[in-house]
Amino acid sequence: MLEVHSTLVTLTYGYLSFALAEKWLPSIPR
């Protein structure tokens, strides 16, 4: 379960950082 938890945490932080990047840096090329 620790591995699953670790994966969920990684995905969550990755999504949050991506959302923050889109919010604060709208000039990101797509």
HELIX and SHEET records of a PDB file:
HELIX    1   1 LEU A    2  TRP A   24  1                                  23    
END                                                                             
